[in-house]
Amino acid sequence: MAKRRLLDIARYAFLFLGLLLVALPMLFVFISSFKHSAELYGSPWALPQLWDFTPYRRLFTEFGFGRAFLNSGRYSVIGCAATVALITPCAYAIARMRWRLNKLVLGFIMLGIMIPIHAIVIPLYATASKINMPSPVMLQIIYIATSIPTSLFIMTGFMETIPFELEEAAVLDGCSIPQTFLRIVCPLVTPSLATITILNFNGIWNDYMLALIFLSGGKYQTVQLAVTNFDSSRATNYPMLLSAIIVVLVPSVIVCCIMTDKLTAGITAGAVKG
C-alpha cells in the first residue's frame, strides 16, 4: 500500500513538473506582452506596473495583423474541411469494402508519409512557377495534399475497428451504401475526425516554411510570416512580438479544447449500456 502511494506521488510530481515546463514559459510570454520595452528589460520577471493593451490594439490597427490572421484561418479551415471530405469516403472504400487493389492503393498513398516535405519543396516550386497558378491557391492545394496521407492512415485504422454487423443491420433495414456511410459510419468516426482536425489545423496554422516559399505579396501572408515583421537584424519590438505570439496561440488552443471534448465524447459514446 505504501509502495503504491509512493508511486502515485512520484507520478503526480512528474506530471506537475511537466505542467510547469509548459505553463511557465507561456505565462511569462503572456505577462511580458503587457509591458513596455524598458520595463521588460528592467524587471522581466515582475508583474506589469500597468497592464497596457496598446500592443494588442496596434497589431490590428497599424500592422495589418488582422489580414494575416484571416489568411491563416482561411488556409487552415479550408485545408481541414477539404482533407476530411476527401479522406473519409476514401477510407470507407479501403477499410469497409472488399476489392482487389484496396491494400495497394492504401500503400501507395501511405508513401506520402515517408517523403518529407523538405525533399519536394524545390519540385513543387518549379511546378508552381511553370503552371502560373496564384500563390494562395497553390499553397492551399499543397496543404491539402500533404495532409491526406497521415489523415487517411488514421481514418482507415479507426474504420477497421467498427463491427461489420452494424452495416449488415443497416443493409437489412434497407439502407444503401451512401446511406450506411452517412448515417452509420460517419457518426462513429468522430474521434478520428477530431484527431485529424487537431493535427491538420495546427500543422497548417503553424506552418512557416511553405508560406515563406510560395506566398508572394504582403496581402497573402500568414500569421507566422507577420510575426517576423517585429524581429529584424537592427532591433526587435519585444512587446509587439510577444503580443503577436499570444494572438497566434489562441486559435490553436481553442481548436484543441473543442476537439478534445469531441474526441472524448466519441470514444466514450456507447461504452455504457442502458
Helices and strands as residue ranges (DSSP letters): H 2-32, H 37-42, H 54-61, H 65-96, H 102-114, G 117-119, H 121-131, H 135-159, H 164-172, H 177-180, I 181-185, H 186-188, H 190-205, H 209-214, G 218-220, H 223-227, G 228-230, H 238-268
